[in-house]
Amino acid sequence: MPVRMIDGLPVVSVTLGTVTADFLLDTGAAMAITVPKPFITPSAGVTEQADTIRTTDAGGVVHEVHRLRAESVALGAAALGALDGLVHYRWGLKIGEGAAPAITQQGTIGLHAFDKQAVLFELGQGRLTVFAASERPEFDASWSSTPFAYDKRGAVVHFTANGKAAELVLDSAATTSLMKKGAPVLTGANDVCLGQKPDVPACGPTRFSQSVIGNAAPATASFVVVAMGPLPFDGLLGIDFFKAHAIYLDFVSHEMRFKRIP
């Protein structure tokens, strides 16, 4: 199905009942769907529920949000059925002085919407493929393969650099790849926070010349080092990583395959 870039982030066409709108494709979201208030209507088949949950974003901000149920959701031509989710809220990690991309205030589709099957992200080519439950593609030797964890943090991969390890969340809605201040891999020349004041929110960019994702071959990787909340991971692989790679996630086997796109 087609994926368009708006404000530099991936957007897909989502149909709720009889209503169709652009939603942000957010692999870092810990829920299936968030729906803005204007779409919580009978025609959209979306009902807000009385109970709330607390959720923490990458900036460490805690939000109390109402649950909802969307009775009929389609992602492009793929029917996803009924999904439980949240009323959309202003989430995310603010970096710098500019306003957050406007598209982040639209609804979102997260990994939980299709985490019973397999998904191929080719965002650099403007494509997303959701495979049927029994359908799996074939891969040649150009693809790297590695396991990934899938839990309340999202899809998490093991990252190694400077002889240290970190855990990174795949987050297509992050405007760039981020590494948390104090992450174990930030040693030597990669510790761009060294000599800066402790309360500086963003220390700047860093580049690892020999880094490894899971079992893949060593490669370069760039991040912006920022202050993040007390979250159980070390950073995010953002939209820059998604645009540069084709990424396949199999939620049954917890296998990730990826390759760099020329």
C-alpha positions as CSV (number, residue, x, y, z in Angstrom):
1,M,0.0,0.0,0.0
2,P,1.2,3.5,-0.6
3,V,3.0,5.6,2.0
4,R,3.4,9.3,1.6
5,M,5.8,11.6,3.4
6,I,4.2,14.7,5.1
7,D,6.4,16.9,7.3
8,G,9.1,14.3,6.6
9,L,7.2,11.5,8.3
10,P,5.3,8.5,6.9
11,V,1.5,8.8,6.4
12,V,-1.0,6.2,5.3
13,S,-4.6,6.3,4.4
14,V,-6.8,4.9,7.2
15,T,-10.6,4.3,6.9
16,L,-12.7,4.3,10.1
17,G,-16.2,3.1,9.3
18,T,-17.1,5.5,6.4
19,V,-14.5,8.1,7.2
20,T,-11.1,8.2,5.5
21,A,-8.1,10.3,6.7
22,D,-4.3,10.5,6.8
23,F,-2.8,8.9,9.8
24,L,0.8,8.8,10.9
25,L,2.5,5.4,10.6
26,D,4.2,5.3,14.0
27,T,6.1,2.1,14.8
28,G,7.2,3.5,18.1
29,A,3.6,3.7,19.4
30,A,2.7,1.2,22.1
31,M,-0.9,0.9,20.9
32,A,-2.8,-0.1,17.8
33,I,-4.4,3.3,17.0
34,T,-4.9,6.8,18.3
35,V,-7.9,8.7,17.0
36,P,-8.3,12.5,17.2
37,K,-11.5,13.8,18.8
38,P,-13.1,15.0,15.5
39,F,-13.1,11.4,14.3
40,I,-14.8,9.9,17.4
41,T,-18.2,9.8,15.8
42,P,-20.9,7.2,14.9
43,S,-20.1,7.4,11.2
44,A,-16.5,6.5,12.0
45,G,-17.6,3.7,14.3
46,V,-15.3,5.0,17.1
47,T,-16.5,5.1,20.7
48,E,-14.6,6.8,23.5
49,Q,-14.6,4.9,26.7
50,A,-14.8,6.2,30.3
51,D,-11.6,4.6,31.6
52,T,-8.2,6.0,31.2
53,I,-4.6,4.8,31.2
54,R,-1.3,6.5,31.9
55,T,1.4,6.4,29.2
56,T,4.9,7.9,29.2
57,D,6.4,9.4,26.0
58,A,10.1,9.6,25.0
59,G,10.5,12.9,26.8
60,G,9.4,11.3,30.1
61,V,6.1,13.1,30.1
62,V,3.2,11.1,31.6
63,H,-0.2,11.4,29.9
64,E,-3.5,10.3,31.2
65,V,-5.6,9.3,28.1
66,H,-9.0,7.9,27.5
67,R,-9.3,4.5,25.8
68,L,-11.5,4.0,22.7
69,R,-12.7,1.3,20.4
70,A,-12.7,1.6,16.6
71,E,-15.2,-1.0,15.2
72,S,-14.0,-1.2,11.6
73,V,-10.5,-0.1,10.6
74,A,-8.8,-0.5,7.2
75,L,-5.3,0.5,6.3
76,G,-5.4,1.2,2.6
77,A,-7.1,-1.9,1.1
78,A,-6.1,-4.1,4.1
79,A,-9.0,-4.6,6.6
80,L,-7.7,-4.7,10.2
81,G,-11.1,-5.2,11.8
82,A,-11.9,-3.8,15.2
83,L,-9.1,-2.1,17.1
84,D,-8.7,-0.9,20.7
85,G,-6.8,2.3,21.1
86,L,-6.5,5.7,22.7
87,V,-7.9,9.2,22.1
88,H,-5.0,11.0,20.3
89,Y,-2.8,13.2,22.5
90,R,0.2,15.5,22.1
91,W,3.1,13.1,22.6
92,G,6.7,13.1,21.7
93,L,10.2,14.4,22.4
94,K,10.7,18.0,21.5
95,I,14.1,18.8,20.1
96,G,15.2,22.4,19.4
97,E,13.0,25.5,19.2
98,G,10.8,24.6,16.2
99,A,7.3,23.4,16.5
100,A,6.6,19.6,16.2
101,P,5.6,18.5,12.7
102,A,1.8,19.1,12.2
103,I,1.2,15.6,11.1
104,T,2.1,14.4,14.7
105,Q,-1.2,15.9,15.8
106,Q,-3.2,13.6,13.4
107,G,-4.2,10.1,14.3
108,T,-1.6,7.3,14.4
109,I,-1.4,3.7,13.4
110,G,1.0,1.7,15.6
111,L,2.6,-1.8,15.3
112,H,0.0,-3.3,17.5
113,A,-2.5,-2.9,14.6
114,F,-0.8,-5.7,12.7
115,D,1.5,-7.5,15.1
116,K,-0.1,-10.9,14.5
117,Q,1.5,-11.2,11.1
118,A,4.5,-9.8,9.1
119,V,5.2,-6.4,7.7
120,L,7.6,-5.0,5.1
121,F,8.5,-1.3,5.4
122,E,9.9,0.2,2.2
123,L,9.3,3.8,3.2
124,G,12.1,5.2,1.0
125,Q,10.1,3.8,-2.0
126,G,6.8,4.8,-0.5
127,R,5.5,1.3,0.2
128,L,4.2,-0.7,3.1
129,T,3.2,-4.4,2.8
130,V,1.1,-6.2,5.4
131,F,1.3,-10.0,4.8
132,A,-1.5,-12.4,5.3
133,A,-1.1,-14.7,8.3
134,S,0.2,-17.6,6.3
135,E,2.2,-15.5,3.7
136,R,5.9,-14.9,4.0
137,P,8.3,-13.4,1.3
138,E,11.6,-14.9,0.2
139,F,14.9,-13.1,0.9
140,D,18.3,-13.3,-0.9
141,A,21.8,-12.9,0.6
142,S,21.6,-9.1,0.5
143,W,19.3,-9.1,3.5
144,S,20.7,-9.1,7.1
145,S,18.7,-11.2,9.7
146,T,18.5,-10.6,13.4
147,P,16.1,-11.3,16.2
148,F,14.1,-8.5,17.7
149,A,12.2,-8.2,21.0
150,Y,8.5,-7.1,20.9
151,D,7.0,-5.9,24.2
152,K,5.4,-2.8,25.7
153,R,8.4,-0.7,24.5
154,G,7.7,-1.7,20.9
155,A,10.1,-3.5,18.5
156,V,13.5,-3.4,20.1
157,V,16.9,-4.4,18.5
158,H,20.3,-5.0,20.0
159,F,22.9,-2.3,19.0
160,T,26.6,-2.7,19.7
161,A,29.3,0.0,19.4
162,N,32.6,0.7,21.2
163,G,32.4,-2.7,22.8
164,K,29.2,-1.7,24.5
165,A,25.6,-2.7,24.0
166,A,22.4,-0.6,23.7
167,E,18.7,-1.3,23.1
168,L,17.0,0.7,20.4
169,V,13.3,1.0,19.5
170,L,12.3,1.1,15.8
171,D,10.4,4.4,15.6
172,S,9.3,5.6,12.2
173,A,7.7,8.7,13.7
174,A,11.0,10.0,15.2
175,T,12.2,12.8,12.9
176,T,15.8,11.5,13.3
177,S,17.6,8.6,15.1
178,L,18.2,9.5,18.8
179,M,20.6,8.2,21.4
180,K,19.9,8.9,25.1
181,K,22.4,10.9,27.1
182,G,24.4,8.5,29.2
183,A,23.8,5.5,26.9
184,P,26.6,2.9,27.4
185,V,27.8,3.1,23.8
186,L,28.6,6.8,24.2
187,T,32.3,6.5,25.0
188,G,35.4,8.3,23.7
189,A,34.8,10.5,20.7
190,N,31.1,9.5,20.6
191,D,30.4,11.1,24.0
192,V,29.5,14.5,22.5
193,C,28.0,15.5,25.9
194,L,31.5,15.6,27.5
195,G,32.3,19.1,28.6
196,Q,28.7,20.4,28.2
197,K,26.4,21.4,31.1
198,P,24.4,18.5,32.5
199,D,21.1,20.2,31.8
200,V,21.7,20.6,28.1
201,P,18.7,18.9,26.4
202,A,20.6,18.1,23.1
203,C,24.3,17.5,23.0
204,G,24.5,17.2,19.2
205,P,25.2,14.6,16.5
206,T,27.5,11.6,16.9
207,R,28.5,9.0,14.3
208,F,29.6,5.4,15.0
209,S,32.0,4.2,12.3
210,Q,31.8,0.5,13.4
211,S,28.4,-0.4,14.9
212,V,26.3,-3.6,14.7
213,I,22.5,-4.1,14.7
214,G,21.9,-7.6,16.0
215,N,23.8,-10.1,13.9
216,A,24.3,-7.8,10.9
217,A,27.7,-6.8,9.5
218,P,29.3,-3.7,11.0
219,A,28.2,-0.4,9.5
220,T,28.1,3.3,10.2
221,A,25.3,4.8,12.2
222,S,24.5,8.4,13.1
223,F,22.4,9.7,16.0
224,V,21.5,12.9,17.8
225,V,22.3,12.6,21.5
226,V,19.5,14.0,23.6
227,A,18.0,13.9,27.1
228,M,15.2,11.4,27.3
229,G,12.9,10.3,30.1
230,P,13.7,7.3,32.4
231,L,12.6,4.8,29.8
232,P,13.7,1.2,29.5
233,F,15.7,1.6,26.2
234,D,18.7,3.6,25.0
235,G,17.5,5.3,21.9
236,L,15.4,5.3,18.7
237,L,16.1,4.3,15.1
238,G,14.1,7.0,13.4
239,I,12.7,7.9,10.0
240,D,16.3,8.3,8.6
241,F,16.9,4.6,9.2
242,F,13.6,3.7,7.7
243,K,14.2,5.7,4.6
244,A,17.7,4.2,4.1
245,H,16.6,0.6,4.6
246,A,13.9,-1.9,3.6
247,I,12.8,-3.5,7.0
248,Y,10.9,-6.7,7.4
249,L,9.4,-7.6,10.8
250,D,7.9,-11.1,11.4
251,F,5.9,-10.9,14.7
252,V,5.4,-14.7,14.8
253,S,9.1,-15.6,14.7
254,H,10.4,-12.2,16.0
255,E,12.8,-12.1,13.1
256,M,13.9,-8.8,11.6
257,R,15.4,-8.6,8.1
258,F,16.8,-5.4,6.6
259,K,19.0,-4.2,3.9
260,R,20.3,-0.8,2.8
261,I,18.6,0.8,-0.2
262,P,21.0,2.3,-2.8
